[in-house]
Amino acid sequence: MNCPYNNINMKMKIDCYIATSCSSEERLRININEAIKLESVDADLNFYKIDEAEAKKLNLMGSPSVLINGEDILPGEIPGIS
């Protein structure tokens, strides 16, 4: 399945929010960079270290949380990081 963004002139914005205690950061960086390369996507990729208070303020539902063009790819129901 091809990414819909690689067929049009649109830059994808990827924001990754990671709890300071999250052990998934290294694997997340590898996976996202591999996906961007594989799909030949033009992306603005950002990583942010956040705490519980900031996660709740941003309505994030876990760590890591990945937003593509402002949409959480795995939305949940209770704000915070776990």
Contacts in CASP RR format, 6 or more apart in sequence:
PFRMAT RR
TARGET T0000
AUTHOR 0000-0000-0000
METHOD contacts of the structure
MODEL  1
MNCPYNNINMKMKIDCYIATSCSSEERLRININEAIKLESVDADLNFYKI
DEAEAKKLNLMGSPSVLINGEDILPGEIPGIS
2 39 0 8 1.000
3 39 0 8 1.000
3 41 0 8 1.000
5 12 0 8 1.000
5 39 0 8 1.000
5 41 0 8 1.000
5 42 0 8 1.000
6 39 0 8 1.000
6 40 0 8 1.000
6 41 0 8 1.000
10 42 0 8 1.000
11 42 0 8 1.000
11 43 0 8 1.000
11 44 0 8 1.000
12 41 0 8 1.000
12 42 0 8 1.000
12 43 0 8 1.000
12 44 0 8 1.000
12 68 0 8 1.000
12 69 0 8 1.000
13 43 0 8 1.000
13 44 0 8 1.000
13 46 0 8 1.000
13 67 0 8 1.000
13 68 0 8 1.000
13 69 0 8 1.000
13 70 0 8 1.000
14 32 0 8 1.000
14 36 0 8 1.000
14 43 0 8 1.000
14 44 0 8 1.000
14 45 0 8 1.000
14 46 0 8 1.000
14 66 0 8 1.000
14 67 0 8 1.000
14 68 0 8 1.000
15 46 0 8 1.000
15 48 0 8 1.000
15 66 0 8 1.000
15 67 0 8 1.000
15 70 0 8 1.000
16 28 0 8 1.000
16 29 0 8 1.000
16 32 0 8 1.000
16 45 0 8 1.000
16 46 0 8 1.000
16 47 0 8 1.000
16 48 0 8 1.000
16 64 0 8 1.000
16 65 0 8 1.000
16 66 0 8 1.000
16 67 0 8 1.000
17 48 0 8 1.000
17 50 0 8 1.000
17 55 0 8 1.000
17 58 0 8 1.000
17 60 0 8 1.000
17 63 0 8 1.000
17 64 0 8 1.000
17 65 0 8 1.000
17 66 0 8 1.000
17 67 0 8 1.000
18 24 0 8 1.000
18 25 0 8 1.000
18 28 0 8 1.000
18 47 0 8 1.000
18 48 0 8 1.000
18 49 0 8 1.000
18 50 0 8 1.000
18 63 0 8 1.000
18 64 0 8 1.000
18 65 0 8 1.000
19 49 0 8 1.000
19 50 0 8 1.000
19 51 0 8 1.000
19 52 0 8 1.000
19 55 0 8 1.000
19 62 0 8 1.000
19 63 0 8 1.000
19 64 0 8 1.000
19 81 0 8 1.000
20 49 0 8 1.000
20 50 0 8 1.000
20 51 0 8 1.000
21 63 0 8 1.000
22 63 0 8 1.000
22 64 0 8 1.000
22 81 0 8 1.000
24 63 0 8 1.000
24 64 0 8 1.000
25 47 0 8 1.000
25 64 0 8 1.000
28 64 0 8 1.000
28 66 0 8 1.000
29 47 0 8 1.000
32 45 0 8 1.000
32 66 0 8 1.000
33 45 0 8 1.000
35 41 0 8 1.000
36 43 0 8 1.000
36 45 0 8 1.000
50 58 0 8 1.000
50 60 0 8 1.000
50 81 0 8 1.000
52 80 0 8 1.000
52 81 0 8 1.000
55 62 0 8 1.000
55 63 0 8 1.000
55 65 0 8 1.000
55 79 0 8 1.000
55 80 0 8 1.000
55 81 0 8 1.000
56 79 0 8 1.000
56 80 0 8 1.000
58 79 0 8 1.000
59 79 0 8 1.000
60 72 0 8 1.000
60 79 0 8 1.000
60 80 0 8 1.000
60 81 0 8 1.000
61 72 0 8 1.000
61 74 0 8 1.000
61 75 0 8 1.000
61 76 0 8 1.000
61 77 0 8 1.000
61 78 0 8 1.000
61 79 0 8 1.000
61 80 0 8 1.000
62 76 0 8 1.000
62 80 0 8 1.000
62 81 0 8 1.000
62 82 0 8 1.000
63 81 0 8 1.000
63 82 0 8 1.000
65 72 0 8 1.000
65 74 0 8 1.000
65 81 0 8 1.000
66 72 0 8 1.000
66 73 0 8 1.000
66 74 0 8 1.000
67 73 0 8 1.000
END
